[in-house]
Amino acid sequence: SENGKKIKEGINIAIIGRPNVGKSSLVNAILKEDRVIVSNIEGTTRDAIDTPFKVDDKEYMIIDTAGIRKRGKIYENIEKYSILRAMNAIERSNVVLFVIDGELGIREQDKHVAGYAHEAGKGVILVVNKWDLVEKDEKTMQKKEKELRSQFKYLDYARIIFLSAKTHQRVQQLFPLIQESFENSHKRVQTSVLND
């Protein structure tokens, strides 16, 4: 069917990360429009819908994980709930953009969720956001990359990109990486099937 064909050809992208790392801003920067409501209070994104878009005639779909509605009981479980949503988005994706706050760095929960994406055999890109806010010298990026590599040893194949969703710096450079991750994860999955 026409629909089935579309999904096969397109790449489904899950954008994962803790509250406030700038996932919504990244979605907006990728889509170049304010489709998602963004504000600075943790967990305030609503309107989570999967959004198809095209870049250079290639089809993509952003699987939005953010739409958490705060109502009474859910509020207490927001952390757990957002992890479940992330897992669900990872399941449905081909490539996972794992967003980390360039200023704040990594927490234990990040490793847990990234590990899940790895186990699921997805393409993973480590996206260091808010890079415009980081005080830098010529070694900062190298240091950060080394730190990420040691924290996520099992993601040695994952590409790392330093960008700013807010200023759109390097956002366009994501697309070649997404294509490459998609192709490489296919190869990895096929190899593991072969090994089995």
Disulfide bonds with the S-S distance in Angstrom:
none
